[in-house]
Amino acid sequence: MKEPDDRVQPAQKPPASREGGREKRNGKKKKEKKKKAEKSTALLNVIYPTLGKLAKNTKDDQVIESLNHLKTAFDQAEAIQPGITHNFIAQVIDTLKRN
């Protein structure tokens, strides 16, 4: 069985690219555009802690694995469409308010 600290951890950030690096094209130097992949606050402040608490409160390895799959799915969705996690949370709250 995994230790609680190993469960549903945020994905590690990819290695940082060279900042301010230059590349020669047609004899001219051109700055590389730096693209910073930041985790959304919705992931960091809501999804990760919630999945972590759920994982901490179970001993079922299948549940822990499923929670890790959910985390991965949220990461992938956010990478494809930034802001989708925030929209998801807003929709859940809106649904709860109506019921």
C-alpha positions as CSV (number, residue, x, y, z in Angstrom):
1,M,0.0,0.0,0.0
2,K,1.2,3.5,-0.8
3,E,2.1,6.0,1.9
4,P,-0.4,8.9,2.2
5,D,2.2,11.4,0.9
6,D,2.5,9.5,-2.4
7,R,-1.2,9.9,-3.2
8,V,-2.6,12.4,-5.7
9,Q,0.4,14.8,-5.9
10,P,0.4,17.7,-8.4
11,A,2.3,16.9,-11.6
12,Q,5.9,18.0,-11.5
13,K,6.6,21.1,-13.6
14,P,8.5,20.4,-16.8
15,P,12.1,21.6,-16.9
16,A,12.2,25.3,-17.6
17,S,13.3,26.2,-21.1
18,R,16.2,28.6,-21.7
19,E,15.0,32.1,-20.9
20,G,16.3,34.8,-23.2
21,G,18.0,32.2,-25.4
22,R,18.8,33.2,-29.0
23,E,18.6,31.4,-32.2
24,K,20.2,32.4,-35.5
25,R,17.9,32.5,-38.5
26,N,19.0,34.0,-41.9
27,G,22.1,35.4,-40.2
28,K,20.0,37.3,-37.6
29,K,19.6,36.6,-34.0
30,K,16.0,36.2,-32.8
31,K,14.8,35.9,-29.2
32,E,13.0,32.6,-28.4
33,K,9.5,33.2,-27.1
34,K,9.2,31.9,-23.6
35,K,6.0,30.1,-22.8
36,K,5.4,29.5,-19.2
37,A,3.0,26.7,-18.3
38,E,1.5,27.7,-15.0
39,K,-1.0,25.6,-13.2
40,S,-4.4,27.2,-12.8
41,T,-5.5,28.4,-9.4
42,A,-8.6,26.2,-9.6
43,L,-6.3,23.1,-9.9
44,L,-4.0,24.2,-7.2
45,N,-6.5,25.5,-4.7
46,V,-9.6,23.3,-5.3
47,I,-9.0,20.1,-7.4
48,Y,-5.6,19.0,-6.0
49,P,-6.5,19.5,-2.3
50,T,-9.9,17.8,-2.8
51,L,-8.5,14.8,-4.6
52,G,-5.7,14.6,-2.0
53,K,-8.2,14.6,0.9
54,L,-10.3,11.9,-0.7
55,A,-7.2,9.8,-1.3
56,K,-6.0,10.3,2.2
57,N,-9.3,9.1,3.6
58,T,-9.3,5.7,1.7
59,K,-7.2,2.6,1.8
60,D,-8.7,1.2,-1.4
61,D,-5.9,1.2,-4.0
62,Q,-8.5,1.2,-6.9
63,V,-10.0,4.3,-5.5
64,I,-6.6,6.0,-5.2
65,E,-5.8,5.0,-8.8
66,S,-9.1,6.4,-10.0
67,L,-8.4,9.7,-8.2
68,N,-5.0,9.8,-9.8
69,H,-6.7,9.3,-13.2
70,L,-9.1,12.2,-12.4
71,K,-6.1,14.4,-11.5
72,T,-4.5,13.5,-14.8
73,A,-7.7,14.2,-16.7
74,F,-8.0,17.6,-15.1
75,D,-4.4,18.4,-16.0
76,Q,-4.9,17.3,-19.6
77,A,-8.2,19.3,-20.0
78,E,-6.6,22.4,-18.5
79,A,-3.6,22.1,-20.9
80,I,-6.0,21.8,-23.9
81,Q,-8.4,24.5,-22.7
82,P,-7.0,26.8,-20.0
83,G,-9.7,27.9,-17.6
84,I,-11.9,24.7,-18.1
85,T,-11.3,23.7,-14.4
86,H,-12.6,27.0,-13.2
87,N,-15.6,26.7,-15.4
88,F,-16.2,23.2,-14.2
89,I,-16.1,24.3,-10.5
90,A,-18.4,27.3,-11.3
91,Q,-20.9,24.9,-13.0
92,V,-20.8,22.5,-10.0
93,I,-21.5,25.5,-7.6
94,D,-24.3,26.8,-9.8
95,T,-25.9,23.3,-9.9
96,L,-25.7,23.0,-6.1
97,K,-27.3,26.5,-5.7
98,R,-30.3,25.5,-7.8
99,N,-30.9,22.2,-5.8
